[in-house]
Amino acid sequence: MLHSMTGFARESVETDLGTLTWEIRAVNHRYLDVQFKLPEDMRPKEQAFRQQASAVLGRGKIECGLYFRRAVDQQTEMQLDTDLVELLGNRISELSSKLPATAAINPIEILRWPGVMKQPEIDAEPLFEEASALLDTALHALNGMRQSEGLRIEDMLESRCADIEEVARTVRKRMPEVLAASRIKQQERIEKLDIEADPARLEVELALIAQKIDVDEELDRLESHLVEIRDAIAGEKAVGRRLDFLMQELNREANTLGSKSADTETTKAAVDLKVLIEQMREQIQNVE
């Protein structure tokens, strides 16, 4: 089953200390790159959070933001550092005596002074346990979204695989006709030269020409790669890189088919194959 590397999850929980919220955004990336934005009290726990994410996710650029809004407690909120306020008041009085024309200080400005208003310290350990459990919930929600997108990609890939099989069947069915037409064409060219050719040598040359334009081997490899693609999709492991490699192999066979083409229909088939393969490759860039 495929997983997309793109997704979003947002989960919140109410605790005794306040509200915790995780927001996780994921986009495609060559490797797993997890970045965290944490409240100051949670920064020492970043490595633990990172291990949680790495255990669930395989590839992608992941941005994890943890937000904490404290619960309002009238008994503990808005604590005033009276010593600092007194010190500031003394300095303001000294300044006012030296500069009598100075306007009176607005008390609100004093409250804005760094350190005047203090919030009580909180015990980060229980908060970390809540945040860790919530992160698990958010990661599984993210994976659920990535899995749903992966199912859509699976359907698209299966559809294109079926289209490629149909093109390959059409080309294979026409090959005897193409080879016969090529043989007739070469014989007509020899006749126009009005020379007497050695029949045995002529047969060898015609056989070599037929071998050069025969694409049975390319069609066999093409169909073999389609089997590998379906096997990879049905597996449980991350297969984005393997599928990307198989797209290169499919494209190589399509190019060879085009270079061996002996008629316009085969050339058109090679172009159709390259279009289908490119459509698949674009989607596979987003597969984990």
Secondary structure as UniProt FT lines:
FT   STRAND          7..14
FT   STRAND          18..27
FT   STRAND          32..37
FT   HELIX           40..45
FT   HELIX           46..56
FT   STRAND          60..70
FT   TURN            74..76
FT   STRAND          79..80
FT   HELIX           82..98
FT   TURN            100..101
FT   HELIX           107..111
FT   TURN            114..116
FT   STRAND          117..118
FT   HELIX           124..193
FT   HELIX           199..213
FT   HELIX           216..234
FT   HELIX           240..260
FT   HELIX           264..284
FT   TURN            285..286
//
